[in-house]
């Protein structure tokens, strides 16, 4: 094989321009790429004398490839052995049509040109997006008209405060919108007025909030642990799920709030006067921050004893600085050594909202001082240990369990 440029190499150069979007973007440029000079590497002077037949074959193949869309510029070479000969000096693509023909992309380019025409007529601000993401636009061609419909609808109804299901456009339904949230976000950011966009949120998961749609309400699940404080007139277990807005307005007559991340722990949590327990899985703490009444209650957080468990505690304290941890201490960890598991990917960053004892245990876990990737999941803690710890939290109750003096902390 020779290092000389072949027709396949020339096509590959043009294909690269297609793959990075520059060919289609040329349809939107004021200064054209064309005529475009391609890279050409040919034979040396020594090759002319030593491999003259191979050089002639190479030239023939380049000439044959011209019918596919490129043009060869020639130069005359005078050689002391073979005399005067014409050699390819450079290769040019004169027009976009020639480039598209060389790689067989004419039909896709026609489709893109149609998108450009349609967009220029209906949504000129989106031409910039077509120039940046032309290949994505071609991929979206069957849906492009509907996407423009959605942009126009939001221009006419900024921050509509309705569910996506309520958008009434032919061919546009909630599943269509959800499937195209990423692209729609890019288009809407270009086409909508600044006051129609909430800049504090971004990403496909925050699409509804960013553009003013109603979102599926987040829900809070809790149990009343004191039968005297039940909210429903029944004697059954008060296991309730409400929207976060309802929870914020609830203000139940309790003094203590427990939070656990494990559903079985939530369901089995013992009764306690003036208390409730929250199931923390799945909704985080941002929504709880709206419940101002929580600021006046004792909050006790129970998570796994691992680096991520302490990170969640740290996050909770960003909203409720008075929150206390329980069953996340060194005594509990060392008393349940037989139940230790492994944390897949320990957290390495510092946590700024931990107390001194919590910070020391977190550091030991993070820095592997107690063993490699130590983890004690909350559901592995003995139920009697839980009950004795809760006795220590009850007003006037005994102290929480501590390590026997014979147990080493190393």
N, C-alpha and C positions, 0 to 999 in steps of 0.2 A: 504494500500500500504506500501511496505517496502522501506527503503533507500538503499537496496542492488542493485548493478549494474546488469542491465538486458541486454539481447542480443541487445535490441533496443538502450540502452545506449552505448554499444560498437560500434554499427554501427554509432551512432551519433558522437562518437569521430573520427572515420575514415572519416566520411562525412565532418567534420570540416577541416581535413587536405586536403581534396579535395577542399573545398570552398576557402581556403586561398592559394591554388596553390602548396602546398608543395609536394603533391603526384606526380603530373606531373613533377615538377621541379626535383624530384628525378632521373628522366631519364637522367638528365644532370649533376648530382652530381658525384664526384669521391668517396665521402664517402656516402654510402647508409644509408637511415633511418632504414633499416631493418637488423635484426629482431627488431620489434618495440613493446615495452611493453605498453599496454593500462592500464588505471586507473581502478582498481577493488576495490569495497567496498563490503565486505561480512559480514556475521553474527558475532556477538560477542559470547563470551563464554556463556553469559547468554541466548542468543538466542538459542544456541544449546540445552539447557535443557528445556527452556520454550516454544520454537516454533519449535521443531524438525521436525514436518511434513512440516512446511513452508520452513525450510532449505532444506529438501529433494526435495521439489518441485522446489525451486530456482536452486539447483544443476542440476536437470533434464533438466530444460529449457536451462541452460548454455551449458550442454553437447549436447543437440539437436542442438544448434546454431553453434557448431563446424564445421558442414558440410559446412557452408557458408564461412569458410576461416580462423578462428582464432584457436589458440591452447591454451589449459588450462594446466598450470603447477600445480601439486598437492602437498599438504603437509599432513602429518598424524597428527591428533589431538587426544590426549588422554583426555577423560573427565571422571570425577568421577562418573557421572550418566549413560551416554550412551556408555562409553568405547571408544575404538579406532575407528576413522572414518577418511576418506580422504576428505579434503575440498580443493576447488580451492584456490590456493595461488596467482596466477597471470595469466594474459591472454596476449598472444603474437600474433602478425601478423608477420609471418616469411618472406614473400616476398611481393613485390609490386603487383604481380598478385593476391595474396590472398586478399590484401587490396581492389583492384579494384573489385574483385569478390564479396566481402562483401557488397559493395554499388552499384554494377551494373554499373560500369563505364569503363568496359573493352574496349568497342568499341570507346569511346572518347579517351582513352589512345592510342589505335592503331592509331587513326587519328593524335594525337599529335606526336607520334613517327615518323610518315611519314613526318610531318612538320620538325622535327629535322633533319631527314636524308636529306631531300631536302635542308634545309638551310645550313647544314654542307657542302654539295657539292657546293652550289652556292654562299652563302654569310655567311661565318663563323663568321664575326663580329656580326651578328644578333642573334647568339646563346644566347648571354647574355640577349637580349630582351625576347627571348622565356623563359628563366629561370625566369625572373621577372614577366612576364605576360602570363603564360601558358594558363589560361582559356580564355583570350582574343584571343590568337592564335587559340585555338580550334574553337571559334566562327567565326574567319576569315578564317578557312580552305578552303572554296570554292574559296576565292579570293587570297589566299596566293601566289600562283604562279604569278599572275598578279602584286601583290605588289613587289615581288622580281624582276620582269621584270622592274618595274618603278625605283627601286633602281639602277639596273644595267644600265638603260638608262641614269640616271643622273650621274652615275660614268663615263660613256663614253662621256657625254655632260655636263660638269659642267657649271653652270650659263649660261644657253642656250640662254637667251634673246629672247625667243619666248613665245607666249601665250600657255596656257595649251592645248588649242584646237589643237595645232600643234604637240603635241606629237604623234608620229605615231607608235603605238604598238598594236598588235592584242588583242582585249578584253579590252584595256585600253583607255578610253575616258575622256573628261574633267569632266563629271559628276561623273565618278568613282573616279577620283583624288580628286575632291572637297569633295566627301562623305567620303573619307578616309584621309583627310588632317592631322588630329590629329595623327593617327597611323603612317602615312608616315613621319611626322616630327620626331617622335621618332626613326624610322628606319634610316632615312637619317642622322640624327645627329650622329649615330653610324657608318655609312658606308661611308660617304663622307669625303674627305679631308677638313681640316679646312678652306682653302682658297675658298672653294665652298659654304660656309655658311656665311651669314651676321649675326653676333652675336648681332647686335644692335636691331633686331626686332625678335619677337617670337609670338606664338599663331596661331591658324588656320586662323585668318583673315589676317595675314601677311605672309602666306605660300609662295605666289608668290615672294614677295620681299626677303624673307629669302634665297630662293634657286635660285634666279636669273632669274625667269620668268618675262615676261612682264605682267603687271596688267591692268585691265580696267582703262582707264584714269579718274581721278577725274575731275569734271566739275565745272566751275564758271559761275554763272548767274548774269548779271548786266544790268542796264538801264542807258543810257546817258540822263541826265536831261537838257542838253542844246542843243536845236536843231542845233545850230551852230557847235557843236562838233560831229555830227553823223559820224559813221564809214561806214555806208552803204548809197549809193546814192538814198535813198528813203525818203519820207516825213512822213513815218509811225513811230510809237513808236520804238525806238532803244532798244528793249528788246532782249539781245543776250546771248547765252550760248556757251562757248568755253572750251577747255581743260585747265587744270591749267598751262601746259607748254606754251600754246598760250597766256594765260592771263599774264604770267610772262614777255613775250616779247612784250606785247601790247603797254605799255607806252602812254595812250591816253592824249590828250591835255586838261587836267582838273586840277584844283587846289584843289578840295575837293572831298573826297570819304566818302559816308555814308554807314553804314552797318546796316541792320535790319534783325531780325530773323523771321519775319512774312511775308508771301507771299502777303497778301492783302495790308499791309503797303508798301511793295516793289512796287506793281503795282500802288498804288495810290499816291506814293511819288510825291510831287509837283515839277514842273520844277524849275531849279536853274541854273544860269549861271556858266560855268566852273566846273560842278559837275557831278558825277555819283553815283548810289546807287547799292550796292551789296546785293544779297539775301544770307544771311548767313546760311540758314538751310542746314544741312546735310553734310557739308564738313569741318568744323573746320577751323583752321588758319594755320596749318603747311604748306599747299600748298601755301597760300598767301605769306608766308615768302620768297618764291622764286621770287616774284615780287619786285625786288629791287626798282623800281620806286615809290612804295608806301611809301618808307621812306622819300620821298621829297614832299609828299602831306599831306594836313590836313586830318585826319581821325576822323570821328564822329561815335561812336557806340551807337545804340539804342536797348536796350534789355528790358526785363520785369523788373519791380522794385520788385525784391525778392532776396533771398540770392543766388540763382543759376544764376540769371541775372548778379549780380556783380561778380560771379565766372567766367563767360564767359568773362566779361570785363577784369578781372585780367589775364585770359589766353591770350587774344588778346594783352595785353601790354607786355607779354613775348616776342612777336615778334615785336611789334610796340609800343615802350615805349611812343611815343608822342600822341597816340590815346586819344581822348577826349570822354567823355560820353555826351549824351544829352537826355533830357526827362527821366532821371534816378535820379532826384533830389527830395528833400523833398517837394519843392513847388508843383511839379507835383503830387506827391503822395497824399498830403493832399487836393489838389484841386479836386481830383477824388475819394474821400472817398466812394461815393455811388457805385463806380465800383470795389471796392476791392473784391478780391477772397481769396482763401486759398491755400497756398503752401503745397503740400502733405508731403514732407520731407525736411525741411529746412537744409541748409548746416551749419555745426557747426565749421569748422576749420577757422583759420585766413587767410585773404587774404593780401598779402604784397605789391600789386601794385596799391592800391586804393589811391586816394587823400584824404585829411583830411575830406572834406564834404561827400565824397562817403563812407569813412570808418565809419564815425559817423552814417550815415543812415543804412549801412550794419549791424553795431553792434546793432542798435535799432531793426531792423528786426529779426536778429538772436536771440537776447535776449528777444524778445517778448515785447519790451517797448511800441510799438504802438498797440498791440493786438496780438492775437494768429495766427501765421503762415500767416502774412499779405502778400498779393501778388496783384500787379497791372499789369495785362497783357498789353503789348504795344498796342494791337488793341482796348483796351477800353479807350484809351486817346482821348479826343475830337480832331477832325480834325482842328478846329480853333486854338486850343492850339498848335498843331503841326506847323501850318503855322506861328503863332506869334513867336514861338521859332526859326523857320528857318529864320524869318526876323532878329532876333538877331544875327544869324550866318553870314548872308550876309554882305559883306563889307559896312560899313556906315549905316547899318540897325538899327532899334530901339532895345532896350534891350529885352531879353527874359522875359516872364511873371513872376511875383513874387507873393507871397501870399499877399492878403489883410491883413492889420494890425489886422483885427478882427478875423482872423483864428488862432487858437491855434496850436502849434506844439506838444501838449501832446497827 
